[in-house]
Amino acid sequence: MVLLKAAGAVGSLLALIALIMVFLKTIIGFIAFLTGAIKILIIVLFVALVIGIGLMVLKGLKETRRNRE
């Protein structure tokens, strides 16, 4: 009878440790997903900024040509 109680305590301790490991693995995966999403967002914003600056330069050149005529 005592042996069953000891095995139950050890088993529950091992189950708790396994549960904590799975929880930490999930948190690490979620953090990796968030950092990846932030990196992609930064790249998209940078590309949009470069395209916006390029369009402004082209618009300025077009207005300069109109003023010369």
Summary of the structure (lengths in Angstrom):
residues: 69
radius of gyration: 29.9
end to end distance: 102.3
largest distance: 102.3
contacts: 131
relative contact order: 0.05
helix: 97%
strand: 0%
